[in-house]
Amino acid sequence: MKKQASISNTTKLVIATAFVLYSAYNIVLTALQDFILFLSGDPSALGISFGIFTLSAVVSRFLCGWLIEKIDDAIALFIGNFIVTFALAAYPLASNVSTIYAIRAIQGFGWALSTVTILTMIVENTESVRVSQALGYLGGFGSLSLLIFPLLGSWIVTIKSLQAFNVCFYSAFIIGGTSTILSAYIWRSVPPAISHEPPVSGLPERSVLIPTLAAFLLFMTLGILLSYSPEIALLNGIDNPGIFFSVFAFAQIIGSALGGMLTGISRYGWIATIGALLVVCGVILLVLFTGVIGYITSAFIVGLGLAAANIALNSYVSFISRASEAKGMAIYSAGGDTAIAAGSFGTALLLSIGWGIPVILSVFAGTALVSSVYSYITFSRVQTES
């Protein structure tokens, strides 16, 4: 019996680098939103800031796909990590929200280049039978980072002072610098890989747009949860909004495992539908029951549902992407990022016309419900046609 090939050292190094990069990003995830409120006092600025970041990442992904085809993967990874680290170092220098917006746009480009390259390097440096396992490790370490670092970042800035925010940003800079050093090591130690087969850039297969639209409708909810985490925590009497994402990440680990076990060729639609319905229930719970219990329970249900649905939809993308799996995943990721931007900008707009956070949460619970119905109807039709 032939022994199955193990995951390559290059893939392991890339996953380790990704974990450190995610940690640098996550330690300022909620703290940066608090900093924006500290500088501006305007809740609408939270959605604009997060929307600029995600929109920059979406637009940049298409450029990044083309760039990765032209230069060595490892060089692209180093450049992306360096840009993210540079952006983290710039936050302590910001004295107004307009400067934050500019830094967020730069960070969005670096984040897009890093994450697209990470996915590409894992796919291209891993035996096909091990790709799903490697991506599972990547997702697991990403969830672990989300479990720990937003909570830590919010704890550092419990006292809302400029000094506390700077400590958080400098900590992120040090962690980001470590990821840049790791990516430099990969660059110098891994043989150049410039040719890509098949190409990452270009238009997606039409069938990829089906799960991407389902994800878009679902991930808009995540836009308000990410960008307005301080405001949502305040409504529930919580001092540390990182608590939500720690519980959320823990639930995502469970949801990813369940989604991976239960998803099969005939179950993509069912898992995506049930996952979206769980998100609806979690958000409604957050609206109806304020306080610690409702806050934590909502975080768990939303994390569980979002992870299960994402695994099902992402697996379907991988199953139908015959021309390019990497391209299909990049388009799917871009759809998720666009949804988060839409949720962030949409919340800022609705706040500006006088809507409250609970009402806006209810609106995005509606988009998650539409995603559930769309997944059920669409996948049922696809299964019938096949």
Sequence and secondary structure as in RCSB ss.txt:
>XXXX:A:sequence
MKKQASISNTTKLVIATAFVLYSAYNIVLTALQDFILFLSGDPSALGISFGIFTLSAVVSRFLCGWLIEKIDDAI
ALFIGNFIVTFALAAYPLASNVSTIYAIRAIQGFGWALSTVTILTMIVENTESVRVSQALGYLGGFGSLSLLIFP
LLGSWIVTIKSLQAFNVCFYSAFIIGGTSTILSAYIWRSVPPAISHEPPVSGLPERSVLIPTLAAFLLFMTLGIL
LSYSPEIALLNGIDNPGIFFSVFAFAQIIGSALGGMLTGISRYGWIATIGALLVVCGVILLVLFTGVIGYITSAF
IVGLGLAAANIALNSYVSFISRASEAKGMAIYSAGGDTAIAAGSFGTALLLSIGWGIPVILSVFAGTALVSSVYS
YITFSRVQTES
>XXXX:A:secstr
        HHHHHHHHHHHHHHHHHHHTTTHHHHHHHHHH  THHHHHHHHHHHHHHHHHHHHHHHHHHHS HHH
HHHHHHHHHHHHHHHGGG  SHHHHHHHHHHHHHHHHHHHHHHHHHHHHTS GGGHHHHHHHHHHHHHHHHHHHH
HHHHHHTSS  HHHHHHHHHHHHHHHHHHHHHHHHHHHHS      SS SSS   GGGHHHHHHHHHHHHHHHHH
HHTHHHHHHHTT S THHHHHHHHHHHHHHHHHHHHH  TTTHHHHHHHHHHHHHHHHHHHHH  SHHHHHHHHH
HHHHHHHHHHHHHHHHHHHH SS HHHHHHHHHHHHHHHHHHHHHHHHHHHHTT  HHHHHHHHHHHHHHHHHHH
HHHHHHHHHH 
